[in-house]
Amino acid sequence: MRKLFKSVIALMVALSAVGCCASECGPKKECSKEEAVIETIMTRRSIRSYKEEPVCREQMAKIVECGIYAPSAMNMQPWAVRVVDSKEFIDGVTAVALQQNPKMGEQEGFRNFFRNAPTVVFVACPEVSYSGEYDSGLLSQNMMLAAWSMGVGSCCLGSVVPVMASEEAKPYLEMLQLPEGYKLLVAIAFGYPDCEIPEAPERDATKVMFL
Ligand SMILES: Cc1cc2nc3c(=O)[nH]c(=O)nc-3n(C[C@H](O)[C@H](O)[C@H](O)COP(=O)(O)O)c2cc1C
């Protein structure tokens, strides 16, 4: 009995160390502090298959906080950020997308329109602004890198924007409660990867010139 009690305690300690935010993915943990940022940038990939469990709210709060610490012109912070982990919302938008493109549902393992992500962040900015799109891009990348540093995968999904702009998706767009005069720029899928981390698509170094 005593042995059983000890085993239960040991298991509880082990589980609490793992916590609700565990993930085996992400950058290698053994690099130095200096290398860690580069390692995170270089190993982040767009992830297009996720486990069902939503990213835990603690992690999402940190990810979004990192987002809003991005630079913005004159510190205007012109973005609006909406974190959605409601299955009802995600399934609702998926139903709209499936109406428009039924073939999508035939993909193997298809669960939702957001590459099966359980958590989606919608990023919007003013329709007319000095640098709203640029600033929101910086915010988006901050979120994706912060996520990857914690083993949370992500993928920008520009394809969501026209679906959300359609008449059928209007109730979902309204649920996002974007400020008056704002437009949706992108949806970003977040979740724990359920696939091999893909190789980096080739980059074109000729776009860079040292003068
Ligand atoms: C603004 C933007 C929109 C994107 N839209 C989509 C999309 O709709 N679907 C998708 O699978 N990937 C999308 N991506 C991901 C790109 O395909 C991906 O970043 C690119 O191929 C480079 O791969 P990597 O992110 O793994 O380095 C988008 C990326 C950006 C920046």
The ligand as a Gaussian input file, in Angstrom:
#p B3LYP/6-31G(d) Opt

LIG

0 1
 C        0.964000      36.421000     -45.402000
 C        1.130000      34.923000     -45.505000
 C        0.071000      34.148000     -45.931000
 C        0.204000      32.760000     -45.986000
 N       -0.886000      32.014000     -46.337000
 C       -0.789000      30.664000     -46.313000
 C       -1.939000      29.871000     -46.606000
 O       -3.022000      30.374000     -46.878000
 N       -1.812000      28.535000     -46.541000
 C       -0.618000      27.924000     -46.206000
 O       -0.564000      26.710000     -46.145000
 N        0.493000      28.652000     -45.939000
 C        0.435000      30.009000     -45.985000
 N        1.540000      30.764000     -45.663000
 C        2.805000      30.107000     -45.283000
 C        3.866000      30.173000     -46.397000
 O        3.514000      29.287000     -47.420000
 C        5.229000      29.801000     -45.777000
 O        5.581000      30.754000     -44.810000
 C        6.350000      29.742000     -46.825000
 O        6.130000      28.703000     -47.740000
 C        7.729000      29.518000     -46.189000
 O        7.747000      28.342000     -45.397000
 P        8.141000      28.376000     -43.848000
 O        7.134000      29.265000     -43.153000
 O        8.051000      26.955000     -43.385000
 O        9.522000      28.911000     -43.717000
 C        1.437000      32.146000     -45.625000
 C        2.505000      32.956000     -45.212000
 C        2.361000      34.319000     -45.127000
 C        3.517000      35.158000     -44.637000

